[in-house]
Amino acid sequence: MASTLTIDPALSKAEKYTTILPQMASLIQGESNAVANMANFSAVIKEVWGHHWVGFYTVEDDQLVLGPFQGPIACTRLFKGKGVCAAAWESEETVVVEDVDAFPGHVACSSLSRSEIVVPVKNANNEVVAVLDIDSDQLAAFDQEDKAGLEALVELLKPCM
């Protein structure tokens, strides 16, 4: 198990994802507890990129419930049909939002949030059981590199979900 994160801040975004992937795999290797793994995921992503908010919402019946996160306090429950997290959950696809104010039905848990990416997290049966939600205080902070990199990272969680 990795106990420290080794990342050169001078690396490009793509290089950071490539460097983090094996470290994240090592970090969660042998750990079957989903909460522990989501907590470490949140910490690593927050540490490497310094985004405003990084965390998980888990599926509980017809709602998304706040899980492990890094950042300021957050909305505790999110509902189907409302917001970026619900859109990713319902479509089972990553949603990238360049400007949250332009997203219909955006749920503003923080007034500092300007852009967002939400990645569905699936279990071994390919059911969405959580979403990884990352908010930035900058417009257009996320792109296709983030989408690909984060999707590869959350795939590591599948066995413990």
MDTraj code that builds the backbone (N, CA, C; nanometers):
import mdtraj as md
import numpy as np

residues = "MET ALA SER THR LEU THR ILE ASP PRO ALA LEU SER LYS ALA GLU LYS TYR THR THR ILE LEU PRO GLN MET ALA SER LEU ILE GLN GLY GLU SER ASN ALA VAL ALA ASN MET ALA ASN PHE SER ALA VAL ILE LYS GLU VAL TRP GLY HIS HIS TRP VAL GLY PHE TYR THR VAL GLU ASP ASP GLN LEU VAL LEU GLY PRO PHE GLN GLY PRO ILE ALA CYS THR ARG LEU PHE LYS GLY LYS GLY VAL CYS ALA ALA ALA TRP GLU SER GLU GLU THR VAL VAL VAL GLU ASP VAL ASP ALA PHE PRO GLY HIS VAL ALA CYS SER SER LEU SER ARG SER GLU ILE VAL VAL PRO VAL LYS ASN ALA ASN ASN GLU VAL VAL ALA VAL LEU ASP ILE ASP SER ASP GLN LEU ALA ALA PHE ASP GLN GLU ASP LYS ALA GLY LEU GLU ALA LEU VAL GLU LEU LEU LYS PRO CYS MET".split()
xyz = np.array([
    [0.0841, -0.1181, 0.0000],
    [0.0000, 0.0000, 0.0000],
    [0.0885, 0.1244, 0.0000],
    [0.0540, 0.2185, -0.0849],
    [0.1270, 0.3444, -0.0900],
    [0.0930, 0.4270, 0.0334],
    [0.1919, 0.4908, 0.0919],
    [0.1630, 0.5734, 0.2089],
    [0.1861, 0.7210, 0.1813],
    [0.2528, 0.7520, 0.0720],
    [0.2712, 0.8905, 0.0326],
    [0.2434, 0.9034, -0.1158],
    [0.2053, 1.0215, -0.1549],
    [0.1751, 1.0503, -0.2942],
    [0.2969, 1.1171, -0.3563],
    [0.3407, 1.0634, -0.4706],
    [0.4553, 1.1217, -0.5396],
    [0.4078, 1.1767, -0.6721],
    [0.4061, 1.3091, -0.6822],
    [0.3606, 1.3741, -0.8045],
    [0.4381, 1.5043, -0.8242],
    [0.4908, 1.5215, -0.9420],
    [0.5630, 1.6433, -0.9777],
    [0.4613, 1.7468, -1.0249],
    [0.4505, 1.8598, -0.9561],
    [0.3516, 1.9607, -0.9949],
    [0.3756, 2.0190, -1.1353],
    [0.4948, 1.9993, -1.1898],
    [0.5262, 2.0521, -1.3223],
    [0.4717, 1.9642, -1.4355],
    [0.4211, 1.8449, -1.4008],
    [0.3689, 1.7551, -1.5033],
    [0.2443, 1.8134, -1.5695],
    [0.2209, 1.7749, -1.6931],
    [0.0971, 1.8142, -1.7615],
    [-0.0193, 1.7400, -1.6965],
    [-0.1395, 1.7819, -1.7286],
    [-0.2584, 1.7167, -1.6743],
    [-0.2606, 1.5682, -1.7095],
    [-0.2355, 1.5360, -1.8355],
    [-0.2357, 1.3953, -1.8791],
    [-0.1283, 1.3159, -1.8053],
    [-0.0108, 1.3757, -1.7870],
    [0.0973, 1.3064, -1.7154],
    [0.0621, 1.2844, -1.5684],
    [-0.0091, 1.3796, -1.5094],
    [-0.0514, 1.3625, -1.3695],
    [-0.1458, 1.2428, -1.3572],
    [-0.2415, 1.2318, -1.4498],
    [-0.3328, 1.1176, -1.4443],
    [-0.2563, 0.9866, -1.4619],
    [-0.1635, 0.9837, -1.5555],
    [-0.0843, 0.8627, -1.5800],
    [-0.0016, 0.8265, -1.4570],
    [0.0516, 0.9257, -1.3882],
    [0.1338, 0.9037, -1.2695],
    [0.0499, 0.8609, -1.1493],
    [-0.0693, 0.9174, -1.1377],
    [-0.1539, 0.8885, -1.0226],
    [-0.2193, 0.7509, -1.0305],
    [-0.2524, 0.7056, -1.1507],
    [-0.3262, 0.5802, -1.1667],
    [-0.2617, 0.4626, -1.0920],
    [-0.1337, 0.4331, -1.1132],
    [-0.0758, 0.3201, -1.0394],
    [-0.0626, 0.3471, -0.8894],
    [-0.0443, 0.4724, -0.8520],
    [-0.0354, 0.5049, -0.7096],
    [-0.1704, 0.4851, -0.6411],
    [-0.2770, 0.5246, -0.7104],
    [-0.4103, 0.5049, -0.6554],
    [-0.4416, 0.3557, -0.6456],
    [-0.4030, 0.2800, -0.7473],
    [-0.4243, 0.1346, -0.7452],
    [-0.3523, 0.0727, -0.6253],
    [-0.2307, 0.1171, -0.6006],
    [-0.1535, 0.0669, -0.4873],
    [-0.2168, 0.1081, -0.3549],
    [-0.2677, 0.2291, -0.3491],
    [-0.3279, 0.2826, -0.2280],
    [-0.4484, 0.2005, -0.1834],
    [-0.5296, 0.1560, -0.2793],
    [-0.6518, 0.0843, -0.2432],
    [-0.6384, -0.0681, -0.2530],
    [-0.5231, -0.1136, -0.3008],
    [-0.5024, -0.2580, -0.3165],
    [-0.5297, -0.3310, -0.1853],
    [-0.6170, -0.4304, -0.1921],
    [-0.6464, -0.5121, -0.0758],
    [-0.7461, -0.4508, 0.0207],
    [-0.7904, -0.3274, -0.0061],
    [-0.8892, -0.2638, 0.0825],
    [-1.0278, -0.2789, 0.0202],
    [-1.1160, -0.3467, 0.0888],
    [-1.2487, -0.3725, 0.0350],
    [-1.3538, -0.2717, 0.0816],
    [-1.3179, -0.1827, 0.1737],
    [-1.4145, -0.0874, 0.2258],
    [-1.4292, 0.0308, 0.1302],
    [-1.5488, 0.0455, 0.0751],
    [-1.5744, 0.1509, -0.0232],
    [-1.5554, 0.2905, 0.0362],
    [-1.5991, 0.3119, 0.1588],
    [-1.5872, 0.4438, 0.2211],
    [-1.4402, 0.4830, 0.2369],
    [-1.3587, 0.3910, 0.2830],
    [-1.2156, 0.4192, 0.2977],
    [-1.1524, 0.4536, 0.1641],
    [-1.1874, 0.3777, 0.0610],
    [-1.1295, 0.4028, -0.0709],
    [-1.1779, 0.5344, -0.1306],
    [-1.3064, 0.5657, -0.1134],
    [-1.3570, 0.6938, -0.1637],
    [-1.2925, 0.8110, -0.0889],
    [-1.2687, 0.7940, 0.0399],
    [-1.2039, 0.8991, 0.1188],
    [-1.0635, 0.9267, 0.0667],
    [-0.9863, 0.8211, 0.0416],
    [-0.8518, 0.8400, -0.0115],
    [-0.8539, 0.8976, -0.1530],
    [-0.9483, 0.8550, -0.2353],
    [-0.9613, 0.9117, -0.3702],
    [-0.9823, 1.0622, -0.3613],
    [-1.0753, 1.1034, -0.2767],
    [-1.1048, 1.2461, -0.2615],
    [-0.9804, 1.3231, -0.2191],
    [-0.9082, 1.2675, -0.1230],
    [-0.7883, 1.3347, -0.0724],
    [-0.6808, 1.3471, -0.1798],
    [-0.6599, 1.2401, -0.2551],
    [-0.5563, 1.2435, -0.3592],
    [-0.5904, 1.3464, -0.4670],
    [-0.7126, 1.3439, -0.5157],
    [-0.7511, 1.4368, -0.6227],
    [-0.7444, 1.5814, -0.5734],
    [-0.7903, 1.6058, -0.4525],
    [-0.7828, 1.7409, -0.3946],
    [-0.6379, 1.7846, -0.3793],
    [-0.5523, 1.6949, -0.3332],
    [-0.4116, 1.7281, -0.3131],
    [-0.3407, 1.7593, -0.4450],
    [-0.3672, 1.6802, -0.5474],
    [-0.2968, 1.6971, -0.6743],
    [-0.3449, 1.8199, -0.7510],
    [-0.4772, 1.8410, -0.7556],
    [-0.5294, 1.9505, -0.8383],
    [-0.5782, 2.0700, -0.7587],
    [-0.6041, 2.0547, -0.6307],
    [-0.6467, 2.1676, -0.5488],
    [-0.7837, 2.2231, -0.5837],
    [-0.8703, 2.1397, -0.6419],
    [-1.0042, 2.1864, -0.6765],
    [-1.0794, 2.2322, -0.5523],
    [-1.1813, 2.3118, -0.5735],
    [-1.2612, 2.3678, -0.4640],
    [-1.3257, 2.2578, -0.3790],
    [-1.3815, 2.1565, -0.4455],
    [-1.4516, 2.0495, -0.3742],
    [-1.4357, 1.9201, -0.4517],
    [-1.4045, 1.8123, -0.3808],
    [-1.3902, 1.6795, -0.4415],
    [-1.4575, 1.5798, -0.3489],
    [-1.5515, 1.5040, -0.4023],
    [-1.6149, 1.4059, -0.3160],
    [-1.7110, 1.3145, -0.3882],
    [-1.7742, 1.2315, -0.3097],
    [-1.8649, 1.1305, -0.3618],
    [-2.0046, 1.1493, -0.3046],
    [-2.1010, 1.1145, -0.3862],
    [-2.2386, 1.0971, -0.3428],
    [-2.2738, 0.9527, -0.3741],
    [-2.3327, 0.8829, -0.2786],
    [-2.3695, 0.7434, -0.2996],
    [-2.5195, 0.7319, -0.3259],
    [-2.5549, 0.6349, -0.4069],
    [-2.6952, 0.6117, -0.4402],
    [-2.7630, 0.5431, -0.3227],
    [-2.8738, 0.6024, -0.2787],
    [-2.9547, 0.5461, -0.1708],
    [-3.1009, 0.5641, -0.2109],
    [-3.1610, 0.4554, -0.2563],
    [-3.2973, 0.4590, -0.3094],
    [-3.3019, 0.5561, -0.4279],
    [-3.3841, 0.6589, -0.4195],
    [-3.3969, 0.7548, -0.5299],
    [-3.3240, 0.8855, -0.5019],
    [-3.2176, 0.8781, -0.4224],
    [-3.1422, 0.9979, -0.3868],
    [-2.9926, 0.9698, -0.3938],
    [-2.9180, 1.0790, -0.3988],
    [-2.7729, 1.0718, -0.3830],
    [-2.7420, 1.1308, -0.2461],
    [-2.6667, 1.0560, -0.1664],
    [-2.6368, 1.0967, -0.0293],
    [-2.4875, 1.1263, -0.0181],
    [-2.4565, 1.2348, 0.0481],
    [-2.3180, 1.2785, 0.0656],
    [-2.2317, 1.1678, 0.1239],
    [-2.1169, 1.1450, 0.0615],
    [-2.0197, 1.0479, 0.1083],
    [-1.8887, 1.1184, 0.1414],
    [-1.7784, 1.0458, 0.1396],
    [-1.6480, 1.1045, 0.1701],
    [-1.6150, 1.2196, 0.0745],
    [-1.5591, 1.3275, 0.1312],
    [-1.5241, 1.4429, 0.0480],
    [-1.4129, 1.5242, 0.1108],
    [-1.3585, 1.6136, 0.0296],
    [-1.2589, 1.7113, 0.0730],
    [-1.3086, 1.8484, 0.0271],
    [-1.3136, 1.9436, 0.1174],
    [-1.3578, 2.0778, 0.0823],
    [-1.4589, 2.1289, 0.1828],
    [-1.5226, 2.2426, 0.1495],
    [-1.6211, 2.3006, 0.2409],
    [-1.7466, 2.2140, 0.2511],
    [-1.8304, 2.2448, 0.3504],
    [-1.9527, 2.1678, 0.3700],
    [-2.0322, 2.1622, 0.2400],
    [-2.1130, 2.0563, 0.2287],
    [-2.1818, 2.0314, 0.1021],
    [-2.3274, 1.9954, 0.1255],
    [-2.4035, 1.9933, 0.0178],
    [-2.5420, 1.9464, 0.0225],
    [-2.5407, 1.8005, 0.0681],
    [-2.6312, 1.7654, 0.1560],
    [-2.6346, 1.6304, 0.2102],
    [-2.7061, 1.5331, 0.1178],
    [-2.8149, 1.5781, 0.0557],
    [-2.8923, 1.4917, -0.0335],
    [-2.9225, 1.5645, -0.1634],
    [-2.9102, 1.4891, -0.2724],
    [-2.9436, 1.5399, -0.4049],
    [-3.0502, 1.4488, -0.4638],
    [-3.1360, 1.5047, -0.5466],
    [-3.2518, 1.4303, -0.5936],
    [-3.2494, 1.4110, -0.7445],
    [-3.3122, 1.3037, -0.7891],
    [-3.3224, 1.2743, -0.9323],
    [-3.3804, 1.3946, -1.0054],
    [-3.3270, 1.4182, -1.1245],
    [-3.3797, 1.5243, -1.2084],
    [-3.3288, 1.6628, -1.1761],
    [-3.2425, 1.6765, -1.0737],
    [-3.1945, 1.8093, -1.0354],
    [-3.0431, 1.8100, -1.0233],
    [-2.9770, 1.8879, -1.1072],
    [-2.8345, 1.9106, -1.0941],
    [-2.7462, 1.8201, -1.1777],
    [-2.6187, 1.8503, -1.1730],
    [-2.5177, 1.7808, -1.2518],
    [-2.4984, 1.6378, -1.2014],
    [-2.4957, 1.6197, -1.0707],
    [-2.4776, 1.4844, -1.0157],
    [-2.5907, 1.3928, -1.0591],
    [-2.7133, 1.4419, -1.0531],
    [-2.8278, 1.3607, -1.0949],
    [-2.8203, 1.3299, -1.2440],
    [-2.7742, 1.4259, -1.3242],
    [-2.7629, 1.4033, -1.4688],
    [-2.6640, 1.2910, -1.4986],
    [-2.5513, 1.2892, -1.4289],
    [-2.4517, 1.1833, -1.4496],
    [-2.5042, 1.0495, -1.3991],
    [-2.5717, 1.0512, -1.2865],
    [-2.6296, 0.9301, -1.2286],
    [-2.7325, 0.8693, -1.3233],
    [-2.8240, 0.9524, -1.3714],
    [-2.9324, 0.9025, -1.4558],
    [-2.8862, 0.8602, -1.5951],
    [-2.7902, 0.9342, -1.6527],
    [-2.7412, 0.9005, -1.7869],
    [-2.6346, 0.7927, -1.7843],
    [-2.5767, 0.7696, -1.6658],
    [-2.4658, 0.6755, -1.6480],
    [-2.3440, 0.7161, -1.7310],
    [-2.3306, 0.8464, -1.7536],
    [-2.2176, 0.9002, -1.8298],
    [-2.1603, 1.0214, -1.7574],
    [-2.0315, 1.0436, -1.7788],
    [-1.9656, 1.1600, -1.7213],
    [-2.0251, 1.2871, -1.7795],
    [-2.0459, 1.3854, -1.6921],
    [-2.0979, 1.5147, -1.7340],
    [-1.9931, 1.6206, -1.7001],
    [-1.9539, 1.6974, -1.8017],
    [-1.8590, 1.8068, -1.7854],
    [-1.9345, 1.9371, -1.8072],
    [-1.9283, 2.0274, -1.7105],
    [-1.9993, 2.1546, -1.7195],
    [-1.8982, 2.2682, -1.7089],
    [-1.8847, 2.3449, -1.8162],
    [-1.7885, 2.4556, -1.8181],
    [-1.8323, 2.5729, -1.7311],
    [-1.9642, 2.5959, -1.7240],
    [-2.0191, 2.7073, -1.6465],
    [-2.1455, 2.6582, -1.5774],
    [-2.1377, 2.6368, -1.4473],
    [-2.2516, 2.5805, -1.3745],
    [-2.3739, 2.6712, -1.3783],
    [-2.3526, 2.8013, -1.3937],
    [-2.4665, 2.8936, -1.4002],
    [-2.5484, 2.8736, -1.5272],
    [-2.4884, 2.8121, -1.6282],
    [-2.5582, 2.7869, -1.7540],
    [-2.6214, 2.6480, -1.7584],
    [-2.6030, 2.5684, -1.6532],
    [-2.6581, 2.4328, -1.6502],
    [-2.7992, 2.4380, -1.5901],
    [-2.9001, 2.3984, -1.6680],
    [-3.0379, 2.4027, -1.6168],
    [-3.0551, 2.3154, -1.4923],
    [-3.1082, 2.3740, -1.3876],
    [-3.1329, 2.2996, -1.2651],
    [-3.0116, 2.2754, -1.1783],
    [-2.9020, 2.3471, -1.2052],
    [-2.7808, 2.3283, -1.1246],
    [-2.8124, 2.3483, -0.9765],
    [-2.7620, 2.2579, -0.8925],
    [-2.7780, 2.2684, -0.7482],
    [-2.6519, 2.3347, -0.6940],
    [-2.6668, 2.4544, -0.6405],
    [-2.5515, 2.5309, -0.5926],
    [-2.5269, 2.5035, -0.4452],
    [-2.4418, 2.4061, -0.4180],
    [-2.4045, 2.3786, -0.2793],
    [-2.3053, 2.4834, -0.2300],
    [-2.2310, 2.5434, -0.3228],
    [-2.1365, 2.6495, -0.2897],
    [-2.1455, 2.7579, -0.3962],
    [-2.1545, 2.8805, -0.3537],
    [-2.1602, 2.9925, -0.4481],
    [-2.0262, 3.0128, -0.5193],
    [-1.9202, 2.9497, -0.4697],
    [-1.7884, 2.9632, -0.5320],
    [-1.7686, 2.8686, -0.6500],
    [-1.8558, 2.7710, -0.6629],
    [-1.8440, 2.6734, -0.7719],
    [-1.8733, 2.7394, -0.9056],
    [-1.7826, 2.7204, -1.0026],
    [-1.7997, 2.7813, -1.1355],
    [-1.8088, 2.6767, -1.2459],
    [-1.7370, 2.5643, -1.2292],
    [-1.7442, 2.4548, -1.3266],
    [-1.7400, 2.3238, -1.2491],
    [-1.7795, 2.2148, -1.3197],
    [-1.7977, 2.0884, -1.2481],
    [-1.7811, 1.9707, -1.3436],
    [-1.7335, 1.8608, -1.2879],
    [-1.7321, 1.7337, -1.3594],
    [-1.7856, 1.6273, -1.2632],
    [-1.8729, 1.5412, -1.3144],
    [-1.9298, 1.4339, -1.2331],
    [-1.9141, 1.3029, -1.3098],
    [-1.8529, 1.2049, -1.2434],
    [-1.8234, 1.0753, -1.3044],
    [-1.9013, 0.9666, -1.2311],
    [-1.9843, 0.8896, -1.3024],
    [-2.0538, 0.7786, -1.2374],
    [-1.9549, 0.6716, -1.1907],
    [-1.9838, 0.6139, -1.0758],
    [-1.9032, 0.5054, -1.0203],
    [-1.9910, 0.3806, -1.0215],
    [-1.9423, 0.2755, -1.0854],
    [-2.0220, 0.1536, -1.1007],
    [-1.9648, 0.0392, -1.0177],
    [-2.0530, -0.0521, -0.9827],
    [-2.0102, -0.1720, -0.9113],
    [-1.9762, -0.2823, -1.0119],
    [-1.9479, -0.4007, -0.9632],
    [-1.9091, -0.5128, -1.0493],
    [-2.0207, -0.5535, -1.1455],
    [-2.1458, -0.5179, -1.1141],
    [-2.2596, -0.5481, -1.2012],
    [-2.2900, -0.4338, -1.2973],
    [-2.2009, -0.3356, -1.3041],
    [-2.2154, -0.2170, -1.3899],
    [-2.3363, -0.1313, -1.3546],
    [-2.3737, -0.1311, -1.2279],
    [-2.4799, -0.0435, -1.1796],
    [-2.4150, 0.0794, -1.1170],
    [-2.4718, 0.1975, -1.1423],
    [-2.4194, 0.3183, -1.0805],
    [-2.4564, 0.3158, -0.9329],
    [-2.3544, 0.3187, -0.8477],
    [-2.3751, 0.3136, -0.7032],
    [-2.3279, 0.4409, -0.6332],
    [-2.2608, 0.5270, -0.7101],
    [-2.2117, 0.6530, -0.6557],
    [-2.1722, 0.7431, -0.7727],
    [-2.1432, 0.8682, -0.7409],
    [-2.0839, 0.9579, -0.8394],
    [-1.9676, 1.0304, -0.7733],
    [-1.8634, 1.0534, -0.8510],
    [-1.7517, 1.1371, -0.8085],
    [-1.7816, 1.2764, -0.8599],
    [-1.7897, 1.3723, -0.7714],
    [-1.8250, 1.5105, -0.8041],
    [-1.7059, 1.5996, -0.7737],
    [-1.6646, 1.6777, -0.8719],
    [-1.5529, 1.7700, -0.8516],
    [-1.5959, 1.9080, -0.8991],
    [-1.5813, 2.0062, -0.8110],
    [-1.6167, 2.1442, -0.8416],
    [-1.4906, 2.2296, -0.8430],
    [-1.4886, 2.3230, -0.9364],
    [-1.3787, 2.4192, -0.9429],
    [-1.4335, 2.5595, -0.9245],
    [-1.3508, 2.6473, -0.8700],
    [-1.3898, 2.7875, -0.8598],
    [-1.3494, 2.8654, -0.9850],
    [-1.3049, 2.7924, -1.0877],
    [-1.2677, 2.8520, -1.2166],
    [-1.3641, 2.8036, -1.3250],
    [-1.3958, 2.8891, -1.4196],
    [-1.4765, 2.8471, -1.5340],
    [-1.3971, 2.7509, -1.6208],
    [-1.4655, 2.6561, -1.6831],
    [-1.4067, 2.5637, -1.7811],
    [-1.2796, 2.4951, -1.7297],
    [-1.2828, 2.4510, -1.6055],
    [-1.1645, 2.3883, -1.5457],
    [-1.1459, 2.2434, -1.5913],
    [-1.2499, 2.1826, -1.6477],
    [-1.2451, 2.0409, -1.6819],
    [-1.2632, 2.0201, -1.8316],
    [-1.1952, 1.9166, -1.8832],
    [-1.2003, 1.8894, -2.0275],
    [-1.1991, 1.7386, -2.0511],
    [-1.1756, 1.7003, -2.1755],
    [-1.1770, 1.5582, -2.2109],
    [-1.0625, 1.4804, -2.1450],
    [-0.9498, 1.5465, -2.1178],
    [-0.8413, 1.4792, -2.0445],
    [-0.8861, 1.4421, -1.9040],
    [-0.9584, 1.5340, -1.8390],
    [-1.0113, 1.5047, -1.7054],
    [-1.1128, 1.3913, -1.7133],
    [-1.1999, 1.3965, -1.8115],
    [-1.3011, 1.2926, -1.8278],
    [-1.2346, 1.1554, -1.8400],
    [-1.1385, 1.1429, -1.9300],
    [-1.0705, 1.0148, -1.9504],
    [-0.9913, 0.9728, -1.8266],
    [-0.9186, 1.0660, -1.7681],
    [-0.8364, 1.0345, -1.6509],
    [-0.9194, 0.9935, -1.5305],
    [-1.0273, 1.0669, -1.5039],
    [-1.1118, 1.0353, -1.3888],
    [-1.1907, 0.9072, -1.4099],
    [-1.2346, 0.8824, -1.5325],
    [-1.3037, 0.7567, -1.5604],
    [-1.2110, 0.6376, -1.5371],
    [-1.0842, 0.6509, -1.5751],
    [-0.9874, 0.5426, -1.5500],
    [-0.9655, 0.5235, -1.4004],
    [-0.9584, 0.6331, -1.3272],
    [-0.9386, 0.6230, -1.1824],
    [-1.0582, 0.5576, -1.1130],
    [-1.1800, 0.6007, -1.1446],
    [-1.2952, 0.5429, -1.0739],
    [-1.3170, 0.3958, -1.1098],
    [-1.2653, 0.3551, -1.2228],
    [-1.2733, 0.2122, -1.2594],
    [-1.2031, 0.1272, -1.1538],
    [-1.1013, 0.1838, -1.0889],
    [-1.0290, 0.1126, -0.9832],
    [-1.1195, 0.0806, -0.8632],
    [-1.2248, 0.1590, -0.8462],
    [-1.3141, 0.1397, -0.7322],
    [-1.4136, 0.0261, -0.7519],
    [-1.4350, -0.0150, -0.8745],
    [-1.5403, -0.1121, -0.9079],
    [-1.5415, -0.2366, -0.8175],
    [-1.4280, -0.2999, -0.7889],
    [-1.4317, -0.4218, -0.7062],
    [-1.4835, -0.4008, -0.5636],
    [-1.4687, -0.2813, -0.5085],
    [-1.5096, -0.2604, -0.3693],
    [-1.6469, -0.1968, -0.3569],
    [-1.7081, -0.1654, -0.4685],
    [-1.8378, -0.0981, -0.4637],
    [-1.9472, -0.2011, -0.4615],
])
top = md.Topology()
chain = top.add_chain()
for i, resn in enumerate(residues, 1):
    res = top.add_residue(resn, chain, resSeq=i)
    for name in ("N", "CA", "C"):
        top.add_atom(name, md.element.get_by_symbol(name[0]), res)
traj = md.Trajectory(xyz[None], top)
